[in-house]
Protein backbone atom coordinates (compact mmCIF):
# COMPACT_ATOMS: atom_id res chain seq x y z
CA UNK A 1 0.00 0.00 0.00
CA UNK A 2 1.31 3.40 -0.92
CA UNK A 3 1.25 6.30 1.55
CA UNK A 4 1.83 10.03 1.32
CA UNK A 5 3.33 11.56 4.47
CA UNK A 6 3.89 15.29 4.88
CA UNK A 7 5.44 16.45 8.15
CA UNK A 8 5.01 20.24 8.52
CA UNK A 9 7.64 22.04 10.57
CA UNK A 10 6.84 23.87 13.76
CA UNK A 11 7.88 27.55 13.75
CA UNK A 12 11.31 28.06 15.26
CA UNK A 13 12.41 24.42 14.90
CA UNK A 14 15.21 24.86 12.33
CA UNK A 15 18.04 24.54 14.88
CA UNK A 16 16.52 21.34 16.31
CA UNK A 17 16.06 19.98 12.78
CA UNK A 18 19.77 20.54 12.06
CA UNK A 19 20.75 19.00 15.39
CA UNK A 20 18.80 15.82 14.54
CA UNK A 21 19.96 15.56 10.91
CA UNK A 22 22.00 12.37 11.33
CA UNK A 23 19.23 10.67 13.34
CA UNK A 24 16.76 11.61 10.60
CA UNK A 25 19.02 10.24 7.84
CA UNK A 26 19.68 7.01 9.74
CA UNK A 27 15.94 6.53 10.23
CA UNK A 28 15.22 7.19 6.54
CA UNK A 29 18.00 4.79 5.49
CA UNK A 30 15.92 2.01 7.05
CA UNK A 31 13.13 2.77 4.54
CA UNK A 32 15.25 3.23 1.39
CA UNK A 33 13.71 0.22 -0.40
CA UNK A 34 10.16 1.44 0.30
CA UNK A 35 10.65 5.06 -0.86
CA UNK A 36 8.81 6.32 -3.94
CA UNK A 37 9.72 9.98 -3.37
CA UNK A 38 11.03 12.21 -0.63
CA UNK A 39 12.42 15.62 0.13
CA UNK A 40 12.12 18.82 2.11
CA UNK A 41 9.80 21.74 1.45
CA UNK A 42 10.82 25.35 2.03
CA UNK A 43 9.25 28.61 3.18
CA UNK A 44 8.76 31.53 0.78
CA UNK A 45 12.38 32.63 1.30
CA UNK A 46 13.42 29.39 -0.48
CA UNK A 47 15.94 28.62 2.28
CA UNK A 48 14.09 27.89 5.53
CA UNK A 49 12.81 24.30 5.82
CA UNK A 50 9.02 24.13 6.21
CA UNK A 51 8.34 20.41 6.03
CA UNK A 52 9.32 16.99 4.79
CA UNK A 53 7.55 14.82 2.19
CA UNK A 54 7.84 11.04 2.06
CA UNK A 55 5.90 8.76 -0.27
CA UNK A 56 6.38 5.09 0.53
CA UNK A 57 5.08 1.63 -0.24
CA UNK A 58 4.42 0.00 3.14
CA UNK A 59 2.60 -3.15 4.31
CA UNK A 60 -0.39 -1.33 5.80
CA UNK A 61 -1.78 1.43 8.02
CA UNK A 62 0.09 0.38 11.17
CA UNK A 63 3.43 0.47 9.34
CA UNK A 64 2.57 3.88 7.87
CA UNK A 65 1.67 5.31 11.27
CA UNK A 66 4.84 3.86 12.78
CA UNK A 67 6.91 5.45 10.00
CA UNK A 68 5.28 8.86 10.46
CA UNK A 69 5.21 9.04 14.24
CA UNK A 70 8.44 7.22 15.17
CA UNK A 71 10.47 9.58 12.96
CA UNK A 72 13.11 11.32 15.16
CA UNK A 73 12.15 14.86 14.12
CA UNK A 74 8.51 14.13 14.97
CA UNK A 75 9.45 12.60 18.32
CA UNK A 76 11.59 15.64 19.22
CA UNK A 77 8.95 18.24 18.27
CA UNK A 78 10.35 19.58 14.99
CA UNK A 79 6.99 19.03 13.29
CA UNK A 80 3.72 20.77 14.17
CA UNK A 81 1.52 18.28 12.33
CA UNK A 82 1.49 15.31 9.99
CA UNK A 83 -0.65 14.62 6.94
CA UNK A 84 -0.72 10.85 6.42
CA UNK A 85 -2.91 9.52 3.60
CA UNK A 86 -3.16 6.48 1.41
CA UNK A 87 -1.89 7.37 -2.04
CA UNK A 88 -1.87 5.81 -5.50
CA UNK A 89 1.23 6.10 -7.67
CA UNK A 90 -0.30 6.97 -11.04
CA UNK A 91 3.14 7.37 -12.68
CA UNK A 92 4.23 3.87 -11.63
CA UNK A 93 7.80 4.95 -10.87
CA UNK A 94 9.98 6.44 -8.16
CA UNK A 95 11.46 9.92 -8.18
CA UNK A 96 14.82 8.36 -9.01
CA UNK A 97 13.29 7.20 -12.32
CA UNK A 98 12.17 10.76 -13.20
CA UNK A 99 13.64 11.42 -16.66
CA UNK A 100 14.36 15.06 -15.74
CA UNK A 101 16.90 14.03 -13.09
CA UNK A 102 17.64 15.50 -9.68
CA UNK A 103 18.98 18.85 -10.86
CA UNK A 104 17.67 21.72 -12.96
CA UNK A 105 14.51 23.75 -12.74
CA UNK A 106 12.37 24.70 -9.78
CA UNK A 107 10.60 21.88 -7.93
CA UNK A 108 7.27 22.02 -6.12
CA UNK A 109 4.87 20.05 -3.97
CA UNK A 110 1.28 20.79 -4.99
CA UNK A 111 -1.51 19.58 -2.72
CA UNK A 112 -5.13 19.83 -3.81
CA UNK A 113 -7.39 19.16 -0.85
CA UNK A 114 -10.80 18.08 -1.94
CA UNK A 115 -14.29 19.09 -1.13
CA UNK A 116 -16.25 15.94 -1.96
CA UNK A 117 -15.77 14.81 -5.56
CA UNK A 118 -12.64 13.37 -7.10
CA UNK A 119 -10.63 15.66 -9.38
CA UNK A 120 -7.50 15.16 -11.48
CA UNK A 121 -7.85 11.38 -11.24
CA UNK A 122 -5.76 10.74 -14.35
CA UNK A 123 -2.22 11.83 -15.13
CA UNK A 124 -2.26 15.18 -16.98
CA UNK A 125 -1.52 14.85 -20.69
CA UNK A 126 1.53 17.14 -20.35
CA UNK A 127 3.30 15.09 -17.68
CA UNK A 128 6.93 15.75 -18.60
CA UNK A 129 7.62 17.70 -15.40
CA UNK A 130 5.86 15.31 -13.03
CA UNK A 131 8.12 13.58 -10.53
CA UNK A 132 5.28 11.92 -8.56
CA UNK A 133 1.51 12.19 -8.96
CA UNK A 134 -1.53 10.57 -7.44
CA UNK A 135 -4.71 10.81 -5.40
CA UNK A 136 -4.81 11.21 -1.63
CA UNK A 137 -7.20 8.59 -0.25
CA UNK A 138 -8.99 7.63 2.96
CA UNK A 139 -7.44 4.96 5.18
CA UNK A 140 -9.39 2.21 3.43
CA UNK A 141 -8.43 3.59 -0.01
CA UNK A 142 -12.08 3.98 -1.05
CA UNK A 143 -12.63 7.74 -0.74
CA UNK A 144 -10.79 10.45 -2.65
CA UNK A 145 -9.55 13.25 -0.37
CA UNK A 146 -7.32 15.21 -2.72
CA UNK A 147 -4.36 15.02 -5.06
CA UNK A 148 -0.61 15.32 -4.46
CA UNK A 149 1.98 16.15 -7.10
CA UNK A 150 5.73 16.63 -7.00
CA UNK A 151 6.93 18.39 -10.12
CA UNK A 152 9.41 20.57 -11.92
CA UNK A 153 7.89 23.81 -13.22
CA UNK A 154 9.15 27.25 -14.28
CA UNK A 155 7.38 28.98 -11.37
CA UNK A 156 4.74 28.62 -8.67
CA UNK A 157 1.91 29.66 -10.98
CA UNK A 158 2.79 26.95 -13.50
CA UNK A 159 3.09 24.38 -10.70
CA UNK A 160 -0.35 25.31 -9.35
CA UNK A 161 -1.82 24.87 -12.84
CA UNK A 162 -1.14 21.11 -12.74
CA UNK A 163 -4.38 20.81 -10.73
CA UNK A 164 -7.83 22.16 -11.65
CA UNK A 165 -7.94 24.69 -8.79
CA UNK A 166 -11.70 25.24 -9.07
CA UNK A 167 -12.29 21.57 -8.17
CA UNK A 168 -10.59 21.77 -4.74
CA UNK A 169 -11.44 23.32 -1.39
CA UNK A 170 -7.80 24.46 -1.17
CA UNK A 171 -4.61 24.18 -3.22
CA UNK A 172 -1.21 24.52 -1.55
CA UNK A 173 2.07 25.02 -3.40
CA UNK A 174 5.39 24.53 -1.60
CA UNK A 175 8.97 24.80 -2.83
CA UNK A 176 10.38 21.26 -2.77
CA UNK A 177 13.66 19.59 -3.57
CA UNK A 178 14.72 16.01 -4.23
CA UNK A 179 15.54 14.37 -0.94
CA UNK A 180 17.99 11.80 0.20
CA UNK A 181 21.12 11.67 2.29
CA UNK A 182 23.57 14.36 1.17
CA UNK A 183 26.67 12.87 -0.42
Secondary structure, DSSP 8 states (H G I E B T S, - for coil): -EEEEEEEE-TT-HHHHHHTHHHHHHHHHTTGGGEEEEEEEE-TTSSSEEEEEEEEE-SSHHHHHHHHHHSHHHHHT-EEEEEEEEE--TT-S-GGG-TT-SSSSEEEEEEEEESSS----S--S--TTEEEEEEEE-TTS-SEEEEEEEEEESSHHHHHTTS-GGGEEEEEEEEE---S---
